[in-house]
Structures are given as C-alpha cells and as structure tokens.
Amino acid sequence: MKIETMILGPLETNCYIVWDEKTMQAAVIDPAVSGAKIAERLQSLGLTLSCIFLTHSHFDHIGGVKTLHAVTGAPVYVSTADSTDPSGLSHDLLQYTDTYDDGDEITVGSLSFRVLETPGHTPGCVCLLCENTIFSGDTLFCGACGRTDFQGGSIAQMFASLKKLALLPGEWNVLPGHGDMTQLDEERKYNPYMQEAMRR
C-alpha cells in the first residue's frame, strides 16, 4: 500500500491518495477541494481511481468530490447516516453514488478497506481501516479529537467511538483529517480524550 497526502483548502484538510502498487488502482479519501487538482495528481502517478471515500459530509472534506467524480467516474461512498447531511454543513457540496455502514469492506486492487462507524463529530462519521492504517477523519487527531458542538455532534458518542478505536487489537498508524499522523498506541497513552474514553 502506498499513500500520498494532499493538504487542501483553507482548513488544511488531509486528502489521502491510497493505492495498490501491483494494480495501480487507487482510492481517494476526503477530496477536500479542487477535484481537478486531485485528478491531475492521480494521472501524474499513473493511477486509476476506483473509489472515493468520504469520512463524513462536512464541506471541508467534500469540496472536490463533484469535480473528481465527474472527471473520473469513480463511485463515491458516504455513510448512510451522513448521506442526508444531518449536521447541515455540507453546503450543498455533497454528492455520492453509494453508501456504506459499519463492517462493510470495499476492495481497491488487492487492498481492502473496512468501515468502522465512529459517530460523535457527525452522526455518520466513519474511520477506514486498511492493512495497519486507520484513516480517522475528524474522529481522532494527534492528541485531540473532533469537535462535538456542531449540529448532530455528541460528546457521548465521541467518547464511545474513541473507546472503540482504543480497543482495536494491534498497532496502527493513524492518518487524521487534519494535522499530523500519529500512532494508536501513542494516543492510548497520551491523548486525554482517549484516556477519558477508556475510563468509561
């Protein structure tokens, strides 16, 4: 698995291009803005886009989805719970072709992405698990977690989601929707929000 990060938009959202080196099939996670720029990067890397994954439906994670879908024709997945924009923060930018739910697995080349529902930031936030990596969207950050004060947010759900992540067996790299990458074990040890979640 190869991963490239594009930091896009005024809120510096992490957009991830993830691909299988054997087949050169790729997924894009959270095309924040400038779908054309993402498409150009895919072309320069020699990749074929198989799927577009949305961790949630907030505008700063989906701004490039309509253009990227139009250019590539790749299916767009969002969680069923976020497909109706329950937080009201998509700003009419949301477009999708398919929905996914907890436990669903989607294959891109030889890679398998497993959906883990992690509500709290929005009702339909998900993390995507592939090999030893968690693409955590706005659920888990390095030393922090996503905001819960928007419409549809829930601090109780956020703590439950952080506990679900903390209890995942094994070691994981964590690639969040904003900020630096981290490791799940580091967050178990030092993230005060995850520590509080584990006490509950």
Biotite code that builds the C-alpha atoms (Angstrom):
import biotite.structure as struc

atoms = struc.array([
    struc.Atom([0.000, 0.000, 0.000], chain_id="A", res_id=1, res_name="MET", atom_name="CA", element="C"),
    struc.Atom([1.258, 3.443, -0.976], chain_id="A", res_id=2, res_name="LYS", atom_name="CA", element="C"),
    struc.Atom([-0.161, 6.651, 0.496], chain_id="A", res_id=3, res_name="ILE", atom_name="CA", element="C"),
    struc.Atom([0.223, 10.266, -0.546], chain_id="A", res_id=4, res_name="GLU", atom_name="CA", element="C"),
    struc.Atom([-1.199, 13.163, 1.439], chain_id="A", res_id=5, res_name="THR", atom_name="CA", element="C"),
    struc.Atom([-2.508, 16.338, -0.177], chain_id="A", res_id=6, res_name="MET", atom_name="CA", element="C"),
    struc.Atom([-3.224, 19.173, 2.265], chain_id="A", res_id=7, res_name="ILE", atom_name="CA", element="C"),
    struc.Atom([-6.062, 21.139, 0.726], chain_id="A", res_id=8, res_name="LEU", atom_name="CA", element="C"),
    struc.Atom([-8.232, 24.154, 1.413], chain_id="A", res_id=9, res_name="GLY", atom_name="CA", element="C"),
    struc.Atom([-8.234, 26.938, 3.996], chain_id="A", res_id=10, res_name="PRO", atom_name="CA", element="C"),
    struc.Atom([-8.834, 24.446, 6.834], chain_id="A", res_id=11, res_name="LEU", atom_name="CA", element="C"),
    struc.Atom([-5.836, 22.358, 5.697], chain_id="A", res_id=12, res_name="GLU", atom_name="CA", element="C"),
    struc.Atom([-7.774, 19.146, 5.276], chain_id="A", res_id=13, res_name="THR", atom_name="CA", element="C"),
    struc.Atom([-5.783, 15.989, 4.669], chain_id="A", res_id=14, res_name="ASN", atom_name="CA", element="C"),
    struc.Atom([-6.827, 14.301, 1.433], chain_id="A", res_id=15, res_name="CYS", atom_name="CA", element="C"),
    struc.Atom([-5.300, 10.851, 1.025], chain_id="A", res_id=16, res_name="TYR", atom_name="CA", element="C"),
    struc.Atom([-4.495, 9.035, -2.199], chain_id="A", res_id=17, res_name="ILE", atom_name="CA", element="C"),
    struc.Atom([-4.076, 5.343, -1.399], chain_id="A", res_id=18, res_name="VAL", atom_name="CA", element="C"),
    struc.Atom([-3.101, 2.781, -3.997], chain_id="A", res_id=19, res_name="TRP", atom_name="CA", element="C"),
    struc.Atom([-2.141, -0.793, -4.704], chain_id="A", res_id=20, res_name="ASP", atom_name="CA", element="C"),
    struc.Atom([1.303, -0.803, -6.314], chain_id="A", res_id=21, res_name="GLU", atom_name="CA", element="C"),
    struc.Atom([0.604, -4.003, -8.270], chain_id="A", res_id=22, res_name="LYS", atom_name="CA", element="C"),
    struc.Atom([-2.608, -2.929, -9.998], chain_id="A", res_id=23, res_name="THR", atom_name="CA", element="C"),
    struc.Atom([-2.195, 0.868, -9.691], chain_id="A", res_id=24, res_name="MET", atom_name="CA", element="C"),
    struc.Atom([-5.818, 1.023, -8.558], chain_id="A", res_id=25, res_name="GLN", atom_name="CA", element="C"),
    struc.Atom([-6.389, 3.896, -6.136], chain_id="A", res_id=26, res_name="ALA", atom_name="CA", element="C"),
    struc.Atom([-8.825, 5.316, -3.628], chain_id="A", res_id=27, res_name="ALA", atom_name="CA", element="C"),
    struc.Atom([-9.141, 8.962, -2.650], chain_id="A", res_id=28, res_name="VAL", atom_name="CA", element="C"),
    struc.Atom([-10.221, 9.689, 0.916], chain_id="A", res_id=29, res_name="ILE", atom_name="CA", element="C"),
    struc.Atom([-11.833, 13.086, 1.592], chain_id="A", res_id=30, res_name="ASP", atom_name="CA", element="C"),
    struc.Atom([-11.307, 15.146, -1.599], chain_id="A", res_id=31, res_name="PRO", atom_name="CA", element="C"),
    struc.Atom([-11.373, 18.428, 0.281], chain_id="A", res_id=32, res_name="ALA", atom_name="CA", element="C"),
    struc.Atom([-11.237, 20.924, -2.584], chain_id="A", res_id=33, res_name="VAL", atom_name="CA", element="C"),
    struc.Atom([-10.019, 21.087, -6.170], chain_id="A", res_id=34, res_name="SER", atom_name="CA", element="C"),
    struc.Atom([-11.134, 17.800, -7.630], chain_id="A", res_id=35, res_name="GLY", atom_name="CA", element="C"),
    struc.Atom([-9.305, 18.755, -10.824], chain_id="A", res_id=36, res_name="ALA", atom_name="CA", element="C"),
    struc.Atom([-6.018, 19.096, -8.943], chain_id="A", res_id=37, res_name="LYS", atom_name="CA", element="C"),
    struc.Atom([-6.509, 15.687, -7.357], chain_id="A", res_id=38, res_name="ILE", atom_name="CA", element="C"),
    struc.Atom([-7.339, 14.166, -10.762], chain_id="A", res_id=39, res_name="ALA", atom_name="CA", element="C"),
    struc.Atom([-4.160, 15.677, -12.212], chain_id="A", res_id=40, res_name="GLU", atom_name="CA", element="C"),
    struc.Atom([-2.107, 14.144, -9.415], chain_id="A", res_id=41, res_name="ARG", atom_name="CA", element="C"),
    struc.Atom([-3.695, 10.747, -9.988], chain_id="A", res_id=42, res_name="LEU", atom_name="CA", element="C"),
    struc.Atom([-2.796, 10.987, -13.661], chain_id="A", res_id=43, res_name="GLN", atom_name="CA", element="C"),
    struc.Atom([0.776, 12.021, -12.914], chain_id="A", res_id=44, res_name="SER", atom_name="CA", element="C"),
    struc.Atom([1.157, 8.990, -10.651], chain_id="A", res_id=45, res_name="LEU", atom_name="CA", element="C"),
    struc.Atom([-0.264, 6.696, -13.323], chain_id="A", res_id=46, res_name="GLY", atom_name="CA", element="C"),
    struc.Atom([-3.200, 5.667, -11.151], chain_id="A", res_id=47, res_name="LEU", atom_name="CA", element="C"),
    struc.Atom([-6.740, 4.601, -11.955], chain_id="A", res_id=48, res_name="THR", atom_name="CA", element="C"),
    struc.Atom([-9.266, 5.855, -9.415], chain_id="A", res_id=49, res_name="LEU", atom_name="CA", element="C"),
    struc.Atom([-11.531, 3.038, -8.219], chain_id="A", res_id=50, res_name="SER", atom_name="CA", element="C"),
    struc.Atom([-13.313, 4.677, -5.280], chain_id="A", res_id=51, res_name="CYS", atom_name="CA", element="C"),
    struc.Atom([-13.835, 7.958, -3.497], chain_id="A", res_id=52, res_name="ILE", atom_name="CA", element="C"),
    struc.Atom([-14.390, 7.575, 0.252], chain_id="A", res_id=53, res_name="PHE", atom_name="CA", element="C"),
    struc.Atom([-15.883, 10.273, 2.488], chain_id="A", res_id=54, res_name="LEU", atom_name="CA", element="C"),
    struc.Atom([-15.274, 10.016, 6.225], chain_id="A", res_id=55, res_name="THR", atom_name="CA", element="C"),
    struc.Atom([-18.175, 12.432, 6.806], chain_id="A", res_id=56, res_name="HIS", atom_name="CA", element="C"),
    struc.Atom([-20.182, 15.073, 4.981], chain_id="A", res_id=57, res_name="SER", atom_name="CA", element="C"),
    struc.Atom([-18.706, 18.371, 6.220], chain_id="A", res_id=58, res_name="HIS", atom_name="CA", element="C"),
    struc.Atom([-17.855, 20.856, 3.481], chain_id="A", res_id=59, res_name="PHE", atom_name="CA", element="C"),
    struc.Atom([-14.129, 20.947, 4.202], chain_id="A", res_id=60, res_name="ASP", atom_name="CA", element="C"),
    struc.Atom([-13.830, 17.226, 3.393], chain_id="A", res_id=61, res_name="HIS", atom_name="CA", element="C"),
    struc.Atom([-16.005, 17.049, 0.284], chain_id="A", res_id=62, res_name="ILE", atom_name="CA", element="C"),
    struc.Atom([-15.408, 20.245, -1.693], chain_id="A", res_id=63, res_name="GLY", atom_name="CA", element="C"),
    struc.Atom([-13.727, 18.469, -4.595], chain_id="A", res_id=64, res_name="GLY", atom_name="CA", element="C"),
    struc.Atom([-15.999, 15.445, -4.800], chain_id="A", res_id=65, res_name="VAL", atom_name="CA", element="C"),
    struc.Atom([-18.333, 16.596, -7.580], chain_id="A", res_id=66, res_name="LYS", atom_name="CA", element="C"),
    struc.Atom([-15.488, 17.503, -9.945], chain_id="A", res_id=67, res_name="THR", atom_name="CA", element="C"),
    struc.Atom([-13.431, 14.424, -9.105], chain_id="A", res_id=68, res_name="LEU", atom_name="CA", element="C"),
    struc.Atom([-16.424, 12.165, -9.714], chain_id="A", res_id=69, res_name="HIS", atom_name="CA", element="C"),
    struc.Atom([-17.259, 13.943, -12.976], chain_id="A", res_id=70, res_name="ALA", atom_name="CA", element="C"),
    struc.Atom([-13.683, 13.619, -14.256], chain_id="A", res_id=71, res_name="VAL", atom_name="CA", element="C"),
    struc.Atom([-13.061, 10.014, -13.210], chain_id="A", res_id=72, res_name="THR", atom_name="CA", element="C"),
    struc.Atom([-16.499, 8.408, -12.934], chain_id="A", res_id=73, res_name="GLY", atom_name="CA", element="C"),
    struc.Atom([-15.364, 6.716, -9.720], chain_id="A", res_id=74, res_name="ALA", atom_name="CA", element="C"),
    struc.Atom([-18.102, 5.770, -7.252], chain_id="A", res_id=75, res_name="PRO", atom_name="CA", element="C"),
    struc.Atom([-18.433, 7.953, -4.170], chain_id="A", res_id=76, res_name="VAL", atom_name="CA", element="C"),
    struc.Atom([-19.148, 6.378, -0.780], chain_id="A", res_id=77, res_name="TYR", atom_name="CA", element="C"),
    struc.Atom([-20.553, 8.104, 2.297], chain_id="A", res_id=78, res_name="VAL", atom_name="CA", element="C"),
    struc.Atom([-22.077, 6.556, 5.398], chain_id="A", res_id=79, res_name="SER", atom_name="CA", element="C"),
    struc.Atom([-25.820, 6.038, 5.339], chain_id="A", res_id=80, res_name="THR", atom_name="CA", element="C"),
    struc.Atom([-26.172, 8.209, 8.433], chain_id="A", res_id=81, res_name="ALA", atom_name="CA", element="C"),
    struc.Atom([-24.385, 11.159, 6.819], chain_id="A", res_id=82, res_name="ASP", atom_name="CA", element="C"),
    struc.Atom([-25.974, 10.788, 3.379], chain_id="A", res_id=83, res_name="SER", atom_name="CA", element="C"),
    struc.Atom([-28.745, 13.243, 4.288], chain_id="A", res_id=84, res_name="THR", atom_name="CA", element="C"),
    struc.Atom([-26.307, 15.850, 5.661], chain_id="A", res_id=85, res_name="ASP", atom_name="CA", element="C"),
    struc.Atom([-27.713, 15.699, 9.233], chain_id="A", res_id=86, res_name="PRO", atom_name="CA", element="C"),
    struc.Atom([-25.275, 18.323, 10.502], chain_id="A", res_id=87, res_name="SER", atom_name="CA", element="C"),
    struc.Atom([-26.242, 20.796, 7.786], chain_id="A", res_id=88, res_name="GLY", atom_name="CA", element="C"),
    struc.Atom([-22.601, 21.532, 6.985], chain_id="A", res_id=89, res_name="LEU", atom_name="CA", element="C"),
    struc.Atom([-22.179, 20.099, 3.511], chain_id="A", res_id=90, res_name="SER", atom_name="CA", element="C"),
    struc.Atom([-23.116, 23.486, 1.971], chain_id="A", res_id=91, res_name="HIS", atom_name="CA", element="C"),
    struc.Atom([-24.695, 21.624, -0.975], chain_id="A", res_id=92, res_name="ASP", atom_name="CA", element="C"),
    struc.Atom([-21.327, 20.098, -1.902], chain_id="A", res_id=93, res_name="LEU", atom_name="CA", element="C"),
    struc.Atom([-22.279, 16.530, -1.037], chain_id="A", res_id=94, res_name="LEU", atom_name="CA", element="C"),
    struc.Atom([-22.554, 14.071, -3.904], chain_id="A", res_id=95, res_name="GLN", atom_name="CA", element="C"),
    struc.Atom([-22.433, 10.302, -3.614], chain_id="A", res_id=96, res_name="TYR", atom_name="CA", element="C"),
    struc.Atom([-23.317, 7.193, -5.578], chain_id="A", res_id=97, res_name="THR", atom_name="CA", element="C"),
    struc.Atom([-23.203, 4.598, -2.780], chain_id="A", res_id=98, res_name="ASP", atom_name="CA", element="C"),
    struc.Atom([-23.490, 4.311, 0.978], chain_id="A", res_id=99, res_name="THR", atom_name="CA", element="C"),
    struc.Atom([-21.571, 2.154, 3.407], chain_id="A", res_id=100, res_name="TYR", atom_name="CA", element="C"),
    struc.Atom([-22.065, 1.098, 7.000], chain_id="A", res_id=101, res_name="ASP", atom_name="CA", element="C"),
    struc.Atom([-20.179, -0.434, 9.893], chain_id="A", res_id=102, res_name="ASP", atom_name="CA", element="C"),
    struc.Atom([-18.322, -3.595, 8.911], chain_id="A", res_id=103, res_name="GLY", atom_name="CA", element="C"),
    struc.Atom([-18.593, -3.107, 5.155], chain_id="A", res_id=104, res_name="ASP", atom_name="CA", element="C"),
    struc.Atom([-15.448, -3.907, 3.174], chain_id="A", res_id=105, res_name="GLU", atom_name="CA", element="C"),
    struc.Atom([-14.562, -2.381, -0.176], chain_id="A", res_id=106, res_name="ILE", atom_name="CA", element="C"),
    struc.Atom([-11.732, -3.680, -2.313], chain_id="A", res_id=107, res_name="THR", atom_name="CA", element="C"),
    struc.Atom([-9.371, -1.495, -4.313], chain_id="A", res_id=108, res_name="VAL", atom_name="CA", element="C"),
    struc.Atom([-6.969, -3.704, -6.219], chain_id="A", res_id=109, res_name="GLY", atom_name="CA", element="C"),
    struc.Atom([-5.582, -6.039, -3.559], chain_id="A", res_id=110, res_name="SER", atom_name="CA", element="C"),
    struc.Atom([-6.369, -3.576, -0.758], chain_id="A", res_id=111, res_name="LEU", atom_name="CA", element="C"),
    struc.Atom([-9.388, -3.996, 1.479], chain_id="A", res_id=112, res_name="SER", atom_name="CA", element="C"),
    struc.Atom([-10.897, -1.020, 3.301], chain_id="A", res_id=113, res_name="PHE", atom_name="CA", element="C"),
    struc.Atom([-13.087, -1.841, 6.311], chain_id="A", res_id=114, res_name="ARG", atom_name="CA", element="C"),
    struc.Atom([-15.634, 0.689, 7.515], chain_id="A", res_id=115, res_name="VAL", atom_name="CA", element="C"),
    struc.Atom([-15.770, 1.458, 11.236], chain_id="A", res_id=116, res_name="LEU", atom_name="CA", element="C"),
    struc.Atom([-18.624, 3.712, 12.312], chain_id="A", res_id=117, res_name="GLU", atom_name="CA", element="C"),
    struc.Atom([-17.348, 6.360, 14.751], chain_id="A", res_id=118, res_name="THR", atom_name="CA", element="C"),
    struc.Atom([-20.131, 8.923, 15.341], chain_id="A", res_id=119, res_name="PRO", atom_name="CA", element="C"),
    struc.Atom([-19.616, 11.952, 17.525], chain_id="A", res_id=120, res_name="GLY", atom_name="CA", element="C"),
    struc.Atom([-18.325, 14.652, 15.202], chain_id="A", res_id=121, res_name="HIS", atom_name="CA", element="C"),
    struc.Atom([-21.256, 13.902, 12.909], chain_id="A", res_id=122, res_name="THR", atom_name="CA", element="C"),
    struc.Atom([-23.880, 11.144, 13.226], chain_id="A", res_id=123, res_name="PRO", atom_name="CA", element="C"),
    struc.Atom([-22.280, 9.274, 10.326], chain_id="A", res_id=124, res_name="GLY", atom_name="CA", element="C"),
    struc.Atom([-18.552, 9.734, 10.821], chain_id="A", res_id=125, res_name="CYS", atom_name="CA", element="C"),
    struc.Atom([-16.519, 6.694, 9.842], chain_id="A", res_id=126, res_name="VAL", atom_name="CA", element="C"),
    struc.Atom([-12.932, 5.576, 10.040], chain_id="A", res_id=127, res_name="CYS", atom_name="CA", element="C"),
    struc.Atom([-11.476, 3.458, 7.268], chain_id="A", res_id=128, res_name="LEU", atom_name="CA", element="C"),
    struc.Atom([-9.119, 0.619, 8.184], chain_id="A", res_id=129, res_name="LEU", atom_name="CA", element="C"),
    struc.Atom([-6.663, -0.738, 5.622], chain_id="A", res_id=130, res_name="CYS", atom_name="CA", element="C"),
    struc.Atom([-3.748, -3.002, 6.478], chain_id="A", res_id=131, res_name="GLU", atom_name="CA", element="C"),
    struc.Atom([-2.163, -1.354, 9.551], chain_id="A", res_id=132, res_name="ASN", atom_name="CA", element="C"),
    struc.Atom([-3.580, 2.133, 8.969], chain_id="A", res_id=133, res_name="THR", atom_name="CA", element="C"),
    struc.Atom([-6.629, 3.961, 10.313], chain_id="A", res_id=134, res_name="ILE", atom_name="CA", element="C"),
    struc.Atom([-7.878, 6.872, 8.227], chain_id="A", res_id=135, res_name="PHE", atom_name="CA", element="C"),
    struc.Atom([-9.607, 8.568, 11.123], chain_id="A", res_id=136, res_name="SER", atom_name="CA", element="C"),
    struc.Atom([-11.268, 11.596, 9.543], chain_id="A", res_id=137, res_name="GLY", atom_name="CA", element="C"),
    struc.Atom([-12.373, 14.047, 12.225], chain_id="A", res_id=138, res_name="ASP", atom_name="CA", element="C"),
    struc.Atom([-12.792, 11.420, 14.940], chain_id="A", res_id=139, res_name="THR", atom_name="CA", element="C"),
    struc.Atom([-9.241, 11.049, 16.228], chain_id="A", res_id=140, res_name="LEU", atom_name="CA", element="C"),
    struc.Atom([-6.418, 13.562, 15.901], chain_id="A", res_id=141, res_name="PHE", atom_name="CA", element="C"),
    struc.Atom([-2.902, 13.610, 17.277], chain_id="A", res_id=142, res_name="CYS", atom_name="CA", element="C"),
    struc.Atom([-3.527, 14.496, 20.926], chain_id="A", res_id=143, res_name="GLY", atom_name="CA", element="C"),
    struc.Atom([-7.136, 15.502, 20.352], chain_id="A", res_id=144, res_name="ALA", atom_name="CA", element="C"),
    struc.Atom([-10.493, 14.514, 18.886], chain_id="A", res_id=145, res_name="CYS", atom_name="CA", element="C"),
    struc.Atom([-13.100, 16.078, 16.634], chain_id="A", res_id=146, res_name="GLY", atom_name="CA", element="C"),
    struc.Atom([-15.457, 18.828, 17.725], chain_id="A", res_id=147, res_name="ARG", atom_name="CA", element="C"),
    struc.Atom([-18.857, 17.761, 19.008], chain_id="A", res_id=148, res_name="THR", atom_name="CA", element="C"),
    struc.Atom([-20.581, 21.151, 19.220], chain_id="A", res_id=149, res_name="ASP", atom_name="CA", element="C"),
    struc.Atom([-21.948, 21.191, 15.675], chain_id="A", res_id=150, res_name="PHE", atom_name="CA", element="C"),
    struc.Atom([-25.495, 20.109, 14.911], chain_id="A", res_id=151, res_name="GLN", atom_name="CA", element="C"),
    struc.Atom([-25.590, 16.319, 15.065], chain_id="A", res_id=152, res_name="GLY", atom_name="CA", element="C"),
    struc.Atom([-22.489, 16.121, 17.241], chain_id="A", res_id=153, res_name="GLY", atom_name="CA", element="C"),
    struc.Atom([-22.438, 14.187, 20.504], chain_id="A", res_id=154, res_name="SER", atom_name="CA", element="C"),
    struc.Atom([-19.751, 14.083, 23.166], chain_id="A", res_id=155, res_name="ILE", atom_name="CA", element="C"),
    struc.Atom([-21.146, 10.786, 24.490], chain_id="A", res_id=156, res_name="ALA", atom_name="CA", element="C"),
    struc.Atom([-20.922, 9.226, 21.031], chain_id="A", res_id=157, res_name="GLN", atom_name="CA", element="C"),
    struc.Atom([-17.434, 10.646, 20.565], chain_id="A", res_id=158, res_name="MET", atom_name="CA", element="C"),
    struc.Atom([-16.182, 9.000, 23.744], chain_id="A", res_id=159, res_name="PHE", atom_name="CA", element="C"),
    struc.Atom([-17.784, 5.709, 22.686], chain_id="A", res_id=160, res_name="ALA", atom_name="CA", element="C"),
    struc.Atom([-16.100, 5.971, 19.288], chain_id="A", res_id=161, res_name="SER", atom_name="CA", element="C"),
    struc.Atom([-12.705, 6.770, 20.807], chain_id="A", res_id=162, res_name="LEU", atom_name="CA", element="C"),
    struc.Atom([-13.068, 3.763, 23.096], chain_id="A", res_id=163, res_name="LYS", atom_name="CA", element="C"),
    struc.Atom([-13.918, 1.596, 20.085], chain_id="A", res_id=164, res_name="LYS", atom_name="CA", element="C"),
    struc.Atom([-10.702, 2.750, 18.411], chain_id="A", res_id=165, res_name="LEU", atom_name="CA", element="C"),
    struc.Atom([-8.647, 2.314, 21.582], chain_id="A", res_id=166, res_name="ALA", atom_name="CA", element="C"),
    struc.Atom([-9.792, -1.292, 21.879], chain_id="A", res_id=167, res_name="LEU", atom_name="CA", element="C"),
    struc.Atom([-8.703, -2.258, 18.377], chain_id="A", res_id=168, res_name="LEU", atom_name="CA", element="C"),
    struc.Atom([-6.099, -5.004, 18.779], chain_id="A", res_id=169, res_name="PRO", atom_name="CA", element="C"),
    struc.Atom([-2.608, -4.454, 17.480], chain_id="A", res_id=170, res_name="GLY", atom_name="CA", element="C"),
    struc.Atom([-0.569, -1.478, 16.395], chain_id="A", res_id=171, res_name="GLU", atom_name="CA", element="C"),
    struc.Atom([-1.968, 1.055, 13.952], chain_id="A", res_id=172, res_name="TRP", atom_name="CA", element="C"),
    struc.Atom([-0.811, 4.167, 12.160], chain_id="A", res_id=173, res_name="ASN", atom_name="CA", element="C"),
    struc.Atom([-3.434, 6.914, 12.385], chain_id="A", res_id=174, res_name="VAL", atom_name="CA", element="C"),
    struc.Atom([-3.894, 9.330, 9.488], chain_id="A", res_id=175, res_name="LEU", atom_name="CA", element="C"),
    struc.Atom([-6.369, 12.014, 10.585], chain_id="A", res_id=176, res_name="PRO", atom_name="CA", element="C"),
    struc.Atom([-8.478, 14.501, 8.657], chain_id="A", res_id=177, res_name="GLY", atom_name="CA", element="C"),
    struc.Atom([-6.335, 17.402, 9.869], chain_id="A", res_id=178, res_name="HIS", atom_name="CA", element="C"),
    struc.Atom([-2.858, 17.673, 11.321], chain_id="A", res_id=179, res_name="GLY", atom_name="CA", element="C"),
    struc.Atom([-0.032, 15.198, 11.731], chain_id="A", res_id=180, res_name="ASP", atom_name="CA", element="C"),
    struc.Atom([-0.123, 11.445, 11.563], chain_id="A", res_id=181, res_name="MET", atom_name="CA", element="C"),
    struc.Atom([0.216, 9.528, 14.814], chain_id="A", res_id=182, res_name="THR", atom_name="CA", element="C"),
    struc.Atom([0.129, 6.001, 16.204], chain_id="A", res_id=183, res_name="GLN", atom_name="CA", element="C"),
    struc.Atom([-2.803, 4.493, 18.038], chain_id="A", res_id=184, res_name="LEU", atom_name="CA", element="C"),
    struc.Atom([-0.601, 3.315, 20.886], chain_id="A", res_id=185, res_name="ASP", atom_name="CA", element="C"),
    struc.Atom([0.663, 6.869, 21.407], chain_id="A", res_id=186, res_name="GLU", atom_name="CA", element="C"),
    struc.Atom([-2.921, 8.113, 21.548], chain_id="A", res_id=187, res_name="GLU", atom_name="CA", element="C"),
    struc.Atom([-3.851, 5.398, 24.047], chain_id="A", res_id=188, res_name="ARG", atom_name="CA", element="C"),
    struc.Atom([-1.003, 6.580, 26.273], chain_id="A", res_id=189, res_name="LYS", atom_name="CA", element="C"),
    struc.Atom([-1.119, 10.359, 25.916], chain_id="A", res_id=190, res_name="TYR", atom_name="CA", element="C"),
    struc.Atom([-4.375, 11.585, 24.333], chain_id="A", res_id=191, res_name="ASN", atom_name="CA", element="C"),
    struc.Atom([-6.523, 12.894, 27.229], chain_id="A", res_id=192, res_name="PRO", atom_name="CA", element="C"),
    struc.Atom([-9.761, 12.386, 25.297], chain_id="A", res_id=193, res_name="TYR", atom_name="CA", element="C"),
    struc.Atom([-8.959, 8.769, 24.506], chain_id="A", res_id=194, res_name="MET", atom_name="CA", element="C"),
    struc.Atom([-7.842, 8.177, 28.078], chain_id="A", res_id=195, res_name="GLN", atom_name="CA", element="C"),
    struc.Atom([-11.158, 9.557, 29.346], chain_id="A", res_id=196, res_name="GLU", atom_name="CA", element="C"),
    struc.Atom([-12.989, 7.349, 26.830], chain_id="A", res_id=197, res_name="ALA", atom_name="CA", element="C"),
    struc.Atom([-11.150, 4.263, 28.080], chain_id="A", res_id=198, res_name="MET", atom_name="CA", element="C"),
    struc.Atom([-12.215, 5.026, 31.676], chain_id="A", res_id=199, res_name="ARG", atom_name="CA", element="C"),
    struc.Atom([-15.892, 4.988, 30.697], chain_id="A", res_id=200, res_name="ARG", atom_name="CA", element="C"),
])
